[in-house]
Amino acid sequence: MPREVSSTHRGLLVIVAALAVASIAGMIALWPDADRLPDAPEELEDLIVAEIVAFEEYEADPGEVDDGFEPFGASPRRANVEVALLDGPDAGDRVTLEDLPLDGYPDLAVGDRVTLDRAGVPDSDAQYFITDFQRTPMLLLLLGVFVAAVIAIGRWHGLRSLIGLALSLIIVISFIVPAILAGSNPPLVALVGAVAVMIITLYLAHGVNEMTTAAIVGTTAALVLTVGLGLWFISQSKITGYASDDALFASFAVQGLDLQGLVLAGLIIAALGVLDDVTVSQASTVFALHDTDRTLSWGGLFARAMKVGRDHIASVVNTLFLAYAGASLALLVLFSTGGVNTAEIVNSEVIAEEIVKILVGSLGLIAAVPLTTALAAKVAVDRPEGAPPLAGHGHDHGLAPVDVDAETASGTPPATQDPGLTDADGVFDPSAITLDMDRFRDQVDRGDLPAPDGDEDDPDDPDDGPRAPRS
């Protein structure tokens, strides 16, 4: 028998359906045609993987250092490095890189795998140059550990979240980046892609239910607010986007690229990554409280959930700041050694851009908490009488489903079944109530709970405990 849907949940589902249709239509309209994309650059020759088999370090004569061109300084440290080529046209050969200046290189050792660039010279043997370490195997190992940990701890929910992560990556690589390269408005592209990512990943990870629907609508409202604030503050702060070397190089590669819009697009995608965590947590808190006490009104449910929400705001805002500070740590160290005063550092575009991102993103997070809490509380209190908890969707709060048939037959709601009140055969055991009554009596004695009306303890009767509250 299909579950009954409240009018509030039905209305939110209509909103989510409209968002999904708008996102799909936006992706179709903004999907880049091949002729709008920049011409593909000439494909470079693949780098060659090699392993260092011998390493001899020495100091060059001062005269050789002075006469030579030292791009990384005039250090006398040199080395002869012998490598075994693992792929490429000369795979299997050994090549010695002679008189290699060590300034500018990380520490090299026998056994390290490096990548080489091969430069062919007419009528001469090919020349090889070390460009970097070979990190792919270690990154694949780290990825494997991450996937195993997510599945081991998260089980089915972890697997679904990994599928959502893969779909998010596909949308970013196949739609967002190409559409921006094709000249589409970066904030619009990012917003359309973000909505698609949000709907797919949240429903996939948490299931199609009232909690997730409320979280999606709350996330969308906060995201729209973030976009509006970002547009205004980026414009009024005269953020051009040219402060980032990556953006500057991208503008050279793609003519007419909107760098200011690219800043906002990055803000949208980064904000979504934190917003969905906040909104899902708040919606989950609301439904946990509602499943515990179905008599709570909207106001009571909202007030209790906001106590958790305020703690969440405090921790997530700090997390957002630390994330941006960590990403810009090298830049902060550079500024601190340049003799520039604090006011000039803050006023510089490279720092001002990060400040705008932090504060606008934080404002979006702050708004997301009450918005999502209010929506989730409204959906929760409007759920049909006897609706089961959201068990099976990753939010089982310890309550068994209510027996709707028993409620209909008796006219009164049946007591929530507690596994601790049954014997080995699953039959209700009245003697098991003693533990619960003892716990209740202790709470009354400590003053944590008020004594029920009409209850008078008899000092001569040690077994006299509080009588059950009147209904």
N, C-alpha and C positions, 0 to 999 in steps of 0.2 A: 504494500500500500504506500503510495508516494507520501512524502512528508509534507504537512501543511506549511505554507509559506505566509509569513505575516505581510501586511500591506507595506510596512516600512522596508522590509528586506526586498520585497518586490520592486519598490521604487528605486532602491539602490542598485538592484540588478539591471533595471532599465538604464540607469546612468552608466554603469559599467559597459553594457551592450553598446550604448551610444559612443563611449570612449573607444571601444574596440573597433567599431565601424569607422569612426573618424581616423583612427590610427592606420587602419588598413587603406583607407582612401588616401590618406596623406602619403603613405609609403608608395602607393601606386603612382600618385601624381609627381612625387619627388624622385622616383627611382631613376637613376642616371642612365641615359642612353650612351651607347659606346662612342658615338660621335661627339658627345659633350665632354667626355673625359679627356684630360691632357694626353698628348702622345706619349706612349710608353718609352722610357729612356732606353738607350742602347744597353743591352744586357751585358753586365760585366762578367768576366771570367770567374768561375767559382774559386773560392779560397781552398787551399789544400791543407789537409790535416796531417800533422807530422808529430813524431815523438822525439824528444831530446835524448840522445844516447851517449853524448859526451859533452862536457862543459869545462873549458879551461879559461880561468880568469887571470888577467895580468894587468900591469900598469904600463902605459905607453910612455915613451921618452918625452920629456917636456917639449923638445923641438917638434916632434910629430904632432903634439896637441896644439901647439901654437900655429903651425902651418895649416892644419886641417880645418875644415868647417864643422863646428860642433853646434848643431841646432839646439841641444839641450844643456849647453854649458861646456866649460873647458875641463871637465873632470878627466883624469888619466885612466879611469877604469875602463878596460876593454875586455873582450872575451872572444874566443873561438868556440863556436857552438856547432856540434855535429848532430844532424837530425836524420831520422829515417822517415821517408815519405810514405804515408799510408794510403793515399789515393792520388788522383791526377794522372797526367800522361807519363810521369816518371815514377809511378808507384813501385815501391820495393827498393828504390835507389837510396843511397845515403849521400847527403850533401853537407858540406862544411861552410858555415857562415863565418867568414874570417873578419877579424878586426872589428867586431861589433861593439859600438859605444853602448855602455850600460846605463848612461844617464837617460831617464825617461822611460826605462823598462822596469817592470816589476821584477822581483827576485826570480831568477830562472834556476832550475835544478834538473838533474838527470831524472828521467821518467815523466816529466811534464809533457802534456800534449798541447801543442800550439797550432795556430792557423798561420799559413804562409801565403803571401801574395807572389804570384809568378810573373816575372817580367821578361818577355822574350826579346832578345837583341839579335838582329840579323848577323849571320856568320859568326855566331858566338853561342856559348852555352847559356841556358836560361838562368836568370838571377832570381834568388828567392829572398824574401824579407819577412821577418816575423811581424805579424799584425796584432795578434791577441792570443789569449789562452783558448783552448777548446773546452767550453763549458757545457755543451749540450748533454753529454751523458749524465753529469751530476744534476742538471736541471730535470732531466727525465726521471732520475731516481727520486728527487724531491717531490715531483709531481705524483709519482707512484705512492710515496709515503702519505702525501696529503689525501689522495683518493681513498687509500686503504683506511686512514683514520676517520674520514667522513663517513664511510660506509660502516665501519666497525662500531662507531658511536651512534651515528644517526640512523643506521639501518635503512629501512625503506625511505624514510624522509630524507636521509642523507643522499641516497641515490637520486631521488627526484630533484634535490637541490643541485646536484652536479649536472643533471640534464638541463636544468634551467640555466646554469652557468654557461654551458656549452651553447645554448640557444642565444643567450645574451651576447656572447662573443661573436657568433655568426651575424647577428643583427648589426653590431658595431662595425665588423670588417666588411660585410657585404652590402650594407646600406648607408650607415652614417658617414663613414669615411669617403666612399665613392661619391655620395651625393654632395658633400662639401667640396670635393675636388672638381665636381661638375659645375660649380658656381652657385648652388642653391644656398639659401639663407641659413647659416650655421645654427643659430638658435632654434629656428623652426624645425630643421632636420633633427637636432638633438631632442627637442620636445616630442616630436612624433615617434622617434625611436625609443625614447625613454618610456613613453606610455605603453608601447608594445612590449618592451622588456618587462615592465612592472606587471602587467596583466598576466603574461605568460608565466613568469617565474613565481609570482605569489600564489596563483591558483595551482601551479604544478607542485610547489613545495608544501603548501598548507591545505590544499584541497578546496573544492568549491563549496563554501559554507558561509554562514552569516558573518563569522569573524573575519574571514579573508575579504569578503565583499566590503565590509566597513573599512578595513585597512586600506583597500585600493582607493576608495572614494576619498578617505582622509589624506592619503598620500598625494592624490591628484590635486586636491585643494591647496595643500601646502606647497606643492611643486609650482602651481600657477602663481601663488604669492611670491615664491622665490624668484621666478622668472621676471615678474613685474618689478620687484625690488632690484634685481640684478640689472635690468635694463636702465632703470633710472640712475642708480648709483654709479654704474660703469660710465654712463654718458656724462653725468655731472662731475665725476672725478677725473674726466678727460683721460680715461684709460685707453690707450691706443692699441695695445697688444704687441708693440714693437720691442718691448723690454725683454721678451723671451727670445733667446737665440734660436730655439727650435721653430718658433713661429716665424722669425725673420727668414730663416732658411726656407721654410715652407712657402713664404711669399715670393721668394725668388723662383722656386720651382713651379708655382701655380700663379699665373698672372691674375690680378684682380681679386685675390683671396681677401675676404673680410676678416682681418685680424681681431678687430674689436668684437665682432660677432663670435669669433672663435673662442674668445675668453668666456663669453656668456655660455656658449655651448658646453665648454668644459665644466663650468659651474653647475649646469643642469645635470649632467651625467654624474658628477661627483656627489651632488646633493641627493640624487635618487638613491645612491648606494647607502646613505645613512638614513634617509627618510623611511625606507621600507622596513628597516630594522626597528625604528622607533614606533611606527604605526602598528606593525604586527604585534610587538610587545604590549602596547597599550590595549589593543583590541583583545588580546589573549587575557590580559589582566581583568578586563571588564567581564568577560564571559566566565572566568574562573570565579570571580566574586558572585556573579549571578547564579552560577551552578551551585554555589555553596549556600546561598540564601535567596530563594526565589521570591521572597516578600519585599525585597528592596525596591524602592521607587527609583525613578530616573534620577532625581536629585541625590538620593543617598548613594546610588551606584556611581554616579559621576564624581561625587566628593571623595569616596573611598579610592576610586581608581586614580584620581588626580594626586593623591598622596604618593603613589608609586611613580606617577608621571613626573612630579617635580624632582624626585631623585634621579629619574632617567634624564631629564633635561640637564641637570648639573653635571652628570657624568659624561653624557654624549657631547655636550658643547666643549668640555675640556678635551675629549678625545679628538674632536674635529680640529681644535687648535693645535694639539700635539702632532696630528697627522700632517698638517700643512707646515708646521715648524720643522718636523723631521725631514720633509721633502726639500726644504730650503736651508738646511743646516749648513751646508758648505758655503752657500751665499752669505749667510749671517756671519760665519767665521771670516770670510773675505772682507766684509764690510768692517768688522771689528778691528782689523789690522790696517785699515786704510786711512786712519786719522780723520774720518768723517764724523761730525757730531750726530747725535741721535735724531734731531729734528730733520736734518737733511736725509738721513737714512730712511725715516718713515715717509718723507715726502717723495722719495724716488719712486718711479713707476713700478719697478720690479718688486718693491716691498708693498707699495700701495695696492697693487693688484691682488697680492695674497691677503692683505687686510680686508679688502672688499669681499673676496671669496669667503673668508672665515666668518665675517659678521653677517653677510647676507645669507650664507648657508645656515648659520646659527639661528637667525630669525625665522627661517623656514622650519627648522626643527622645533623651535619654541611654539610656533603656531600649530604644528602638526599634532602636538600632544593633546591640547583641549579639543581640537576639531575631531580627531579620531575618537577620543574618549566620549565625546557627546554623541557622535554617530553610533558607536558601538553600544553605548548605554541605551539609546533609543531602540536599536534593533533588539537588544537583549530583553528589555522589559515588554516589548511587543510580541515576543515569541508566543506561539500557541501554548495554552496551558497543558502541562504534561510533556512538553517537548524534551527529548533526551539531551544530556550534556553532549558537548562536541567531542565525544570519545571517538577514537579511530582517525582523528585528523591531527594528531600530535598535541592535543590539548585535553587529555583525559585528566580531570581534576579530582579523581578519586570517588566519584559518585556513580552508582549504577543507574542505568536507564529506569525511568519511572514506568511502572506497569499501567499503561493507559486503559487496558481492558478491565483491570481490577478496580481502577478509579471509577470507570463508567458503571460497573455493576454495583458497587457499594455506595456511590455518591460522595465518598470522601477520598482524598488522596491517600494511597497506601504509604506506609513508612518506607523510607529509603533503605534498601537491603544492605546490610553491612556483613561482609564475609565473616567477621569475627563473632557474629551472633548466631551462627549455624553450626551444627555438629558435622561429623565426618560425612554423613549422608546428605548434607545440604538442608536438613530440617531445622527450623527455628528453635533455638535453645534459650528459654527464658532466663535460666541461671546466668547466662553470659552478660545480662544487663547489669549485674552487680558491679563489675569493673567500671562501667560508664557512670553509674550513680556515685561510686566512690570518688571518681575524678571530678564529678560535678560538685559533690559535697566539699572537696578540698578547695575548689575555686571559690565557692561561697564563703568558706571560712577565711580565705585570704583576702576577701573583698573584691576579687576580680569580677564576680557576678553578684547581682542583687539576689537576696533570698526571695523565693516565690511568695506571693500574697497568701496570708493565712498560715504560713509555716511557723510553727513554734517548736524549737528544739526542747526536748525533755532531757534535763541534765542527768536524770536517774536512768535514762534508757540510752546506753551507748550506741545502740543500733538505729536510734531515731535519726533519720536523715531528712533532707528537704523533700517535700512531696513534689510530684511533677507539676509544672505550671498549668494553670487552667487554660483551656483553649478558648 
